[in-house]
């Protein structure tokens, strides 16, 4: 049985989508990730999507989602990846554990910054999720 992890950010357009895609690509045998935004932007950052596509991590199912769509899901782990989401993270009635691992937002920066952020998420967040759930 796969464990459910929610990656939570403010806009759900970049960092949380990248983390969702990475978890599903690299830890897919034991964990299933979803992502959401406290104030979802409604669109995925095109640079983040292009990067994920180039790595083969992208799935057409990925999209920017408001938090209400996932509140009733029983998550084994909720991870906030930006400080604002950490401060405004709603209580998940069915979440077992919530942790915060922050990353700087590459939005609006040079395209290389997206890859740096993706690599950081892979290096810093994936081992934690793996230890928690796998």
N, C-alpha and C positions, 0 to 999 in steps of 0.2 A: 504493500500500500504506500503510495507516494505521500510525502508530507507536503502541506500547503504553506507557501511563504508569500507574504504580501510585501512589495517594495513600495514605500510611500514617499511622495515628494509633494511639492507645492503645486506645480503645474502639470506634472505627469506628461512631459513632452520630451525629456532628454535623459537625465541621469537614471530615473526610475525605470524608463523603458530599456535603457542599455543594461541595467542590472537584471531586469526581468529576462531579457534575451540571453544574457550570459548564463544565468542560473539554468535556464531551460536547455541551453546548448551544452553546458559542461556538467551539470549535476542532474540532468533529466531522468536518470535511472532511479533517483531517490527523492527528488524534490520537484514540485511543480510551482512555478512562480507566476504571480499576477502583479500588475502594478496599478497604482491609482494616484490621484492628486487631491490634496485638501481643497484646492481651487483649480480643478483641472482646466487646462487651456483649451482642450478640445482638438488639439492637433499635435502631431509628432514633429519634432524639430527635423527639418529635411536633412541637415548635416548628420545628425545622429542616425537617421534611417539609412542614409547612403553608406555610412560606415558599417552599420550592421549588415546591410545587404552585401557589401564587399567581402565581409568575413564569413558570409553564409549563415549568419545568426538570425536574420530577419524572418518573421512569419507574418503573413497577411492579417492574422488575427490581432496583431498588436495595434492598439490605439489608445488615445488619451481618454481615461475614464474618470468620472466623478466618484467620490468616495462612497456615495449611497449605494452604488451598484455592487459593492463588495462587503458592506457592513455585516451581512448575515452569513458570510462564508466562515466556516470554522478553520481559522488559520493556526498552524502550529507555531508560526513565527511571523512577527511584523517587524520590518526593518525600515526606519526612516533614514533617508539619505541626504536630507537638507535640514538645516537648523530650524527653519520656519515650520516644517512639517513636524519636527520633534516637539516644538513648543505648542503646536495646535493639533497634535495627533488626537483624534477622538478615541474614546474608550471602545475597544472592540470587545463586545460581550463574549465572543467565542474564541478570542486569541489566547494562546497559552503563554506567550512571552513577547515582549516588545523590546527591541534594541535600537540603538542609534549609531550609525557609522556614516559620518558626514563627508561629502565630496563637494568641491567647488563646481559651480555651474559653468560649463564651457559656452553656453549660449551667447551669441554675439561676438565670440572671440575667433581667432584664427582656426582654420579647419584642423590643424595639428592638435589643438587643445582637446578636441573630441576624442582622438585616439589616446591621448595621455590619460584622460578621465576613464575611458574604457579599460585601459591597462591597470589603472589604480583600483578600479572596482574589482577587476579579476584578481589582483594581487592581495587586496585588503579584505574585501567583502566575501568572496567565494569561500576562502578557508573557514571563516566564521560560520557561514551558513552550513557548510559541509560538516563542521564539528557539531553544530546544534542539531542537525536533522538527519545526517546520513550515517 
